[in-house]
């Protein structure tokens, strides 16, 4: 998701779900395929840490692309603690959060 107007709309109107590692905001979208944006602020850390967080969450979104519910736009806000846990733990928490929020299709299997 690169359109700043759409990003602002998700920030303002999106339903939010918080975990200790990240937050997700989502809204219905006109696009047939789900659109994912990752927002990382400077308070997460250095540029290296911010870029690493973006890469990790882009990969999680890419791996789950086929499972994501259609017609949704959502933003991911990584937290600093996400960089301190193993990738396996992060992926497990990501999958659980997507299931809890209804952002994955229930009839699809694991990625």
DOGU-577563 format. One line per field, with one value per residue (C-alpha): x, y, z; residue number from 0; chain. Coordinates in Angstrom, 2 decimals. Layout:
# residues N
px: X_...
py: Y_...
pz: Z_...
num: NUM_...
chaine: A_...
//
This chain:
# residues 111
px: 0.00_1.68_-1.17_-0.87_-4.61_-5.44_-2.88_-4.38_-7.88_-6.80_-5.11_-8.22_-11.04_-9.43_-10.29_-7.19_-5.74_-2.73_-0.17_3.06_5.04_2.91_-0.45_-2.73_-5.32_-7.67_-10.64_-12.67_-11.15_-12.32_-9.30_-9.98_-6.65_-5.69_-3.26_-0.67_1.38_4.07_4.52_7.70_8.44_11.81_11.23_11.58_15.33_18.08_17.58_19.03_16.45_13.58_14.59_14.91_11.41_10.00_11.74_10.46_6.86_6.94_8.08_5.30_2.74_4.23_4.10_0.44_-0.66_-2.80_-4.48_-5.35_-9.02_-9.89_-11.14_-9.16_-6.52_-4.42_-1.46_1.08_2.85_5.86_7.02_10.63_10.19_9.45_13.15_14.10_12.16_12.95_11.44_9.50_7.91_7.10_5.50_3.45_2.16_1.47_-0.61_-2.54_-3.29_-4.51_-6.83_-8.16_-8.88_-10.47_-7.86_-7.27_-9.68_-10.86_-10.90_-7.20_-4.51_-1.15_1.22
py: 0.00_3.22_5.72_8.16_8.97_5.28_4.91_7.85_6.41_3.09_4.91_6.99_4.53_1.13_-1.35_-2.05_-5.13_-4.85_-7.46_-7.05_-7.26_-5.24_-3.60_-4.08_-1.64_-2.81_-1.60_-2.93_-2.05_-1.83_-3.79_-7.50_-8.46_-7.46_-4.59_-4.47_-1.51_-1.47_1.74_2.06_5.22_6.55_5.67_1.98_2.56_3.17_3.00_-0.51_-1.64_0.05_-1.55_-4.96_-4.60_-3.71_-6.68_-9.10_-7.97_-7.78_-11.40_-12.41_-10.69_-12.28_-15.78_-15.29_-13.52_-16.45_-16.81_-13.14_-12.20_-10.39_-6.81_-5.62_-2.94_-3.17_-1.53_-3.16_-1.12_-3.13_-2.56_-2.57_-5.89_-7.62_-7.40_-9.19_-12.44_-15.30_-15.38_-18.53_-16.77_-13.70_-15.84_-17.73_-14.47_-13.07_-16.11_-16.00_-12.28_-12.74_-15.55_-13.56_-10.49_-12.43_-11.24_-14.74_-16.91_-19.66_-22.35_-22.05_-24.16_-23.13_-21.34
pz: 0.00_-1.14_-1.51_1.39_1.33_1.72_4.50_6.38_5.92_7.43_10.33_11.07_10.39_10.77_13.47_15.54_17.12_19.43_20.42_22.35_19.07_16.63_15.99_12.98_11.64_8.89_6.86_3.92_0.54_-3.06_-4.23_-4.84_-3.30_0.23_0.47_3.25_4.45_7.11_9.11_11.16_13.13_14.17_17.80_16.85_16.59_14.08_10.32_10.37_12.95_11.09_7.80_9.45_10.93_7.51_5.87_8.54_8.27_4.45_4.44_6.85_4.63_1.49_2.99_3.92_0.71_-0.48_2.94_3.46_3.33_0.11_-0.10_2.95_3.42_6.51_8.15_10.42_13.10_14.38_17.94_19.13_20.94_17.59_16.75_19.97_19.43_17.09_13.63_14.55_17.55_15.44_12.74_15.32_16.85_13.35_12.38_15.67_15.28_11.70_12.78_15.76_13.66_10.80_8.29_6.93_5.01_7.36_4.63_3.75_5.34_6.72_4.30
num: 0_1_2_3_4_5_6_7_8_9_10_11_12_13_14_15_16_17_18_19_20_21_22_23_24_25_26_27_28_29_30_31_32_33_34_35_36_37_38_39_40_41_42_43_44_45_46_47_48_49_50_51_52_53_54_55_56_57_58_59_60_61_62_63_64_65_66_67_68_69_70_71_72_73_74_75_76_77_78_79_80_81_82_83_84_85_86_87_88_89_90_91_92_93_94_95_96_97_98_99_100_101_102_103_104_105_106_107_108_109_110
chaine: A_A_A_A_A_A_A_A_A_A_A_A_A_A_A_A_A_A_A_A_A_A_A_A_A_A_A_A_A_A_A_A_A_A_A_A_A_A_A_A_A_A_A_A_A_A_A_A_A_A_A_A_A_A_A_A_A_A_A_A_A_A_A_A_A_A_A_A_A_A_A_A_A_A_A_A_A_A_A_A_A_A_A_A_A_A_A_A_A_A_A_A_A_A_A_A_A_A_A_A_A_A_A_A_A_A_A_A_A_A_A
//
